[in-house]
Structures are given as C-alpha cells and as structure tokens.
Amino acid sequence: MANEPNNTPTEREASLVTIAREVGVDPSLVSRVLRDDPNARISPQKRSQILEVVERTGYRPNRVAKSLRTRHTHILAMLTPDITNPFHSWLFRAVEARANALGYHVILCNTDDDPERSSKVVSTLCEGHIDGMLFANAREDDSSIDMLRRRNIPYVLMNRRRRGKDDPWFGTDSARVGRIGGRHLLDLGHRRIAYVDGDVTVEQVGGRRDGFLDVMREAGLSIDADLMATGLRSRTEARTVMSTMLSLPQDRRPTAVFVPRSTLVDGVMDAVHAANLTVPGDVSILGFNAVRDPVVTSIRLPIEEIGEQAVAYLIHALQAGLPAAEQCRVEFETVLIDRGTTAPVPDGVAGVR
C-alpha cells in the first residue's frame, strides 16, 4: 500500500490545538497570546484561561507562562563591544554573579562596537524578551539607547557614557585616567611619551586622550604627532605602530609608552622586544587594566565593583518602577598598580626634547 502523507501535527501544533479546544478559541489566537501580541483581540477572561492551561499542561516552562501574565521575565541583557576583550569578560562575570544572586539571568550580546548591529539587537530584545539592559558599548550617538528610553525599558551604562545625557551610568572619570598616566610618566622624568589607544570618538577613549594631552601641555611640552596613535583595534596594529615609533631617530624615539587599552599592550611589548630593547631599561610601558594583578604597571579600573553595583541598581529600578532615564551617576576611583614596567629615564638618555 502506498505511503500515506504524514498529517500528524507537530508537538507545538498539537499543544496549541489542545489549549485552544479547552478554552474554546482558535489556535491562532492562542499563538498570538503566547507571543504577547498587543493586537490580539481577546477578553481578559479568555487570556487568563489560556495562560492557566499553558501553565498547567507545561506547554511552556512555568517561568515563561508567569512572565506573560506579570510582564516580567527576570532576564536582563548586557551589550558588549568586544567579547574577546578580557576587560568585558571580567565585567560580565561580575554582572552575572550579582544578577543571579538577586534572582535574575543575564544574556550577553556582542556587537563588535557596531552601532547598527547594536540597534538591531536591542530592537529584538525589546520584544518582551528582557526586563532591562546593561550597556558596556555606549557611543555618543546611540539610537539603541534612545529606543529604550522611548519604550521606557530600564537600562544602565557601564564604563562608557554619553556626554550631555542624563543616562544612568556607573564608571570612572576617563579624563582622570589620562591625567594619572601622563603625570606618572612625567614624574619619572620622561618627556618623549608615546600614546597608543583605540577609537577616540568613544567618550571613554577620547576622555583618556584629552586628560593625557592636558597634563603634557601643563608641563610645557609640545605634542609630537608621530608619538600619538589612536583608532587602533588589534594587537597587530599596535605592534606595527610601535615599531614605527621606535625606528625614529634616537632623539625623537619614545622613552615611555602609555597604552590605556589592555588589548594593545601585548603588541606594544612585542615591538619593543623585536627592536632589541628592554622594559623598563630602554622603554617604560604603562597600561590600563581591569584585573587585580596585571602583568604590566597599570591604572586599574575597579571593574567588578562597577558591574556589581550597576546591575544591582538596574534591578532596584525595575522593582521600584523607576523611569527608564532615572538620573543616577556613580563614579569610581582608579589606582595605579606598579609591576615594574615603568622606571625613571635611564642615565645618559635625554628625556627632554
């Protein structure tokens, strides 16, 4: 006998049919209720009956059924610009640990620091999947943050922030980081100081550069454009740039390098070693890090504290029903940790141009 077509409904379809039959509605209406479709034309009584059957039969996990009634998922999302950057790994770990302790789960989303990608991710997550959002990838002109404000979905910015905006924010004074780094190297007698960092259009990065340049100007030093490199994205780019700087004539070659981006430090170190120079004997290296025990002398960002307090605030805002753009700014102090990679200018080396 010829094989008959398999008309057996899928488990999902059968469940929808079963629920619809018990409540006395069309299966498509059950589906729209489960998707939280605001245009579903259904009475509150029928909606309640559907959710009761869903929870009783286990068609969906009880958590989801409950969230459809209460409008809360107990799920947060964290957006990061670069999941491969250890800085953001430490931040997420702190966020997730504190959120779990408070009864919430966290979804990590990588955006590659692309505003368009960030906007698409946020648009999808706003469709009832999350209660709130943590941004570690904020940019000056960020439509995804404005989207949350319009929908009144609570959010908080971590580390990065937007100038002139009243976003809730937890982080450090980026200009102060730049000033600390510049002052530390100046106090050691260095005057030819190279600066290597990422995209200065991001407030956090631009602020560091501005703070560093302010200190240099206050010391009466001119800025050598050949010793300034920003917009770098990889270790390879940092190594190439540093190699070029070290190939300058000896009276222009840097005696110290400030690298306030952890992912670039290895590239700078590689270039110094490739030039047969020593650290800190020939070149001092100062970094910027989130770990408690950095390899190189670094200005340390208290990343765990930032993540823990930011997510605790966000959950408080959710539970208290605060507006999405409730003003809250918490600034943390940074400290310099000496690991022996910075030292005074060696004897016989002209530190001042």
C-alpha positions in Angstrom: 0.0 0.0 0.0 1.4 3.4 -0.9 2.6 5.5 1.9 0.1 8.0 3.1 1.2 11.5 3.9 2.0 12.1 7.5 -0.6 14.5 8.7 0.2 14.2 12.4 0.5 17.7 13.8 3.8 18.7 15.4 4.0 18.7 19.2 3.7 22.5 19.2 0.7 22.4 16.8 -1.0 19.7 18.9 -0.4 21.7 22.1 -1.9 24.8 20.5 -4.9 22.9 19.3 -5.4 21.2 22.7 -5.2 24.5 24.5 -7.5 26.2 22.0 -10.1 23.4 22.3 -10.1 23.5 26.1 -10.6 27.3 26.2 -12.9 27.5 23.2 -10.9 29.7 20.9 -9.0 29.4 17.6 -5.4 28.0 17.8 -4.0 31.1 16.1 -5.4 33.2 18.9 -3.6 31.1 21.5 -0.4 31.6 19.5 -0.8 35.4 19.5 -1.4 35.4 23.2 1.7 33.4 23.8 3.7 35.8 21.6 2.2 38.7 23.7 0.8 40.2 20.5 -0.7 43.6 21.6 -3.2 43.4 18.7 -4.7 40.1 19.7 -8.4 40.7 20.2 -9.3 38.7 23.2 -11.0 39.3 26.5 -9.1 39.4 29.8 -11.0 36.3 30.9 -10.0 34.2 27.9 -6.4 35.4 28.1 -6.3 34.3 31.7 -7.8 30.9 30.8 -5.2 30.4 28.1 -2.3 31.2 30.4 -3.8 28.9 33.1 -3.9 26.0 30.7 -0.4 26.7 29.4 1.0 26.6 32.9 -1.0 23.5 33.9 -0.1 21.5 30.9 3.6 22.5 30.7 3.3 23.6 27.1 5.9 26.3 28.1 8.0 26.4 31.2 6.2 27.9 34.2 8.7 30.8 34.1 7.5 31.9 30.7 3.9 31.4 31.4 4.3 33.5 34.5 6.1 36.2 32.6 3.3 36.5 30.1 1.0 37.4 33.0 3.2 39.6 35.0 5.1 41.2 32.1 8.4 40.3 33.8 10.9 37.8 32.5 13.6 38.2 35.2 16.0 38.3 32.3 18.5 41.1 31.6 20.7 41.7 28.6 24.2 43.0 28.6 25.7 44.5 25.4 29.5 44.4 25.0 31.5 45.9 22.1 34.1 43.1 22.1 33.6 39.7 23.8 37.2 38.8 23.2 38.5 41.7 25.3 39.3 40.4 28.8 38.0 43.7 30.3 34.5 42.8 29.2 34.8 39.2 30.3 35.5 40.4 33.8 32.7 42.9 33.6 30.1 40.3 32.5 31.3 37.8 35.2 30.6 40.4 37.9 27.3 41.4 36.4 26.1 37.8 36.1 27.1 36.8 39.6 25.3 39.7 41.2 22.2 39.3 39.0 22.0 35.6 39.7 22.2 36.3 43.5 19.2 38.7 43.0 17.1 36.2 41.1 17.9 37.3 37.5 19.6 35.8 34.5 21.7 37.8 32.0 22.1 37.4 28.3 25.4 38.5 26.8 25.3 40.1 23.3 28.4 41.0 21.3 28.0 44.0 19.0 31.6 44.3 17.6 31.2 48.0 18.5 28.9 48.5 15.5 26.0 50.9 16.2 23.8 49.4 13.6 24.2 45.9 15.0 23.6 47.2 18.5 20.3 48.8 17.3 19.1 45.5 15.8 20.0 43.5 18.9 18.2 46.0 21.1 15.1 46.1 18.8 14.8 42.3 19.0 15.3 42.1 22.8 12.7 44.8 23.4 10.0 42.5 22.0 9.2 41.2 25.5 12.3 39.1 26.0 14.0 41.1 28.7 13.2 43.4 31.7 16.2 45.7 31.4 19.5 46.2 29.7 23.1 47.0 30.6 25.3 48.8 28.1 29.1 48.5 28.0 29.2 49.7 24.4 27.6 53.1 24.6 28.6 55.7 21.9 27.9 59.4 21.7 25.1 59.0 19.1 23.4 55.8 20.1 19.9 55.2 18.7 19.6 51.9 20.6 19.7 53.7 24.0 17.1 56.2 22.7 14.9 53.3 21.7 14.9 52.0 25.3 14.0 55.5 26.6 11.1 55.7 24.2 9.8 52.3 25.3 10.5 53.1 29.0 12.7 50.0 29.4 15.1 50.5 32.3 18.8 50.5 31.4 22.2 51.5 32.8 25.5 52.4 31.1 28.8 50.9 32.4 32.2 52.5 31.9 31.3 54.2 28.7 28.8 57.1 28.7 27.3 59.8 26.5 28.3 63.4 27.0 25.4 65.7 28.0 22.9 62.9 28.5 21.1 62.0 31.7 21.6 58.3 31.3 22.1 56.2 34.5 25.9 55.5 34.5 28.5 53.6 36.6 32.1 54.1 35.7 35.3 56.2 36.1 36.4 59.6 35.0 38.2 58.8 31.8 40.0 62.2 31.7 41.4 61.5 35.1 42.8 58.2 33.9 44.6 60.0 31.2 46.0 62.6 33.7 47.1 59.9 36.1 49.0 58.1 33.3 50.6 61.2 32.0 51.6 62.5 35.4 53.1 59.2 36.5 55.5 59.1 33.5 56.3 62.8 33.7 57.2 62.3 37.4 59.7 59.6 36.3 61.4 62.2 34.1 60.0 61.1 30.7 59.3 63.8 28.2 59.1 61.8 25.0 56.0 59.8 25.8 54.1 57.8 23.2 50.4 57.4 23.4 48.6 54.3 21.9 44.8 53.8 22.2 41.6 52.9 20.4 38.7 54.9 18.9 38.7 58.4 20.3 35.1 59.0 19.1 34.1 56.9 22.1 33.8 59.2 25.1 35.8 56.8 27.3 38.7 56.7 24.9 38.6 60.4 23.9 38.5 61.4 27.5 41.6 59.5 28.4 43.5 61.1 25.5 42.3 64.6 26.4 43.4 64.1 30.0 46.8 62.9 28.9 47.3 65.8 26.5 46.2 68.3 29.2 48.9 67.1 31.5 51.5 67.3 28.7 50.6 70.9 27.9 50.6 71.9 31.6 54.2 70.6 31.7 55.0 72.9 28.8 55.6 70.1 26.4 54.7 70.2 22.7 52.9 67.1 21.3 54.8 65.1 18.7 52.2 63.8 16.3 54.5 60.9 15.4 54.1 59.6 19.0 50.3 59.8 19.1 48.4 56.8 17.7 44.7 56.3 18.2 42.0 54.3 16.4 43.8 51.0 16.8 41.8 47.9 17.0 44.2 45.0 17.3 47.5 43.8 18.8 48.9 43.6 15.2 48.1 47.3 14.6 49.7 48.3 17.9 52.9 46.3 17.1 53.2 48.0 13.7 52.6 51.5 15.1 55.1 51.0 18.0 57.7 49.6 15.6 57.4 52.8 13.5 57.8 54.9 16.6 60.9 53.0 17.8 62.5 53.5 14.4 62.5 57.2 14.8 65.9 58.9 15.4 67.2 58.4 18.9 66.5 62.0 20.0 62.8 61.5 19.0 62.3 57.9 19.9 59.9 57.5 22.9 61.4 56.6 26.3 57.9 55.7 27.6 54.6 54.5 26.2 51.1 55.0 27.7 48.8 52.3 26.5 45.4 52.7 28.1 43.8 49.7 26.3 44.6 46.2 27.6 44.2 44.5 24.2 47.0 46.6 22.7 49.7 46.2 25.4 51.0 42.9 24.0 51.5 44.4 20.6 53.5 47.3 22.1 55.6 44.9 24.2 56.3 42.7 21.1 57.6 45.7 19.2 59.9 46.8 22.0 61.4 43.3 22.2 61.7 43.0 18.4 63.8 46.2 18.5 66.1 44.5 21.0 65.1 47.0 23.7 64.3 46.2 27.3 61.4 47.2 29.6 61.8 49.4 31.5 65.5 49.8 30.9 65.0 51.4 27.5 61.3 51.9 27.3 58.8 52.2 30.1 55.3 50.8 29.5 52.2 51.9 31.4 48.9 50.1 30.7 45.2 50.3 31.8 43.6 47.1 33.1 40.7 45.6 35.0 42.4 42.6 36.6 43.6 42.9 40.2 47.1 41.5 39.3 48.1 43.0 35.9 51.3 41.9 34.2 52.5 45.5 33.4 52.3 48.6 35.5 48.7 49.7 35.1 46.0 52.1 36.1 43.4 49.7 37.4 39.7 50.1 36.8 37.5 48.5 39.6 35.5 46.5 37.1 33.9 44.1 39.5 32.5 46.9 41.6 31.2 48.7 38.6 29.4 45.6 37.3 28.0 44.6 40.6 26.7 48.0 41.5 25.3 48.7 38.1 23.2 45.6 37.9 22.0 46.0 41.5 20.8 49.5 40.6 19.1 48.2 37.4 17.2 45.5 39.4 16.3 48.1 42.0 15.0 50.4 39.2 12.9 47.5 37.9 11.4 46.6 41.2 10.7 50.2 42.2 9.2 51.0 38.8 11.6 53.9 38.2 11.6 55.7 34.8 14.0 54.3 32.2 16.0 57.5 32.2 16.1 58.0 36.0 19.2 60.0 36.7 22.0 58.1 38.6 25.7 58.7 38.2 28.2 56.7 40.3 31.9 57.4 39.8 34.6 55.0 40.9 38.3 55.8 41.8 41.2 54.2 39.9 44.5 53.2 41.3 48.0 52.7 39.8 49.5 49.3 40.4 53.3 49.1 40.0 54.5 45.9 38.3 58.0 47.2 37.5 57.5 48.1 33.8 57.9 51.9 34.4 61.1 53.4 35.7 63.0 56.8 35.6 64.6 57.8 32.3 68.0 55.9 32.1 71.2 57.9 32.8 72.6 59.4 29.6 69.3 59.5 27.8 68.0 62.9 27.0 64.4 62.9 28.3 63.6 66.4 27.2 63.4 67.3 23.6 
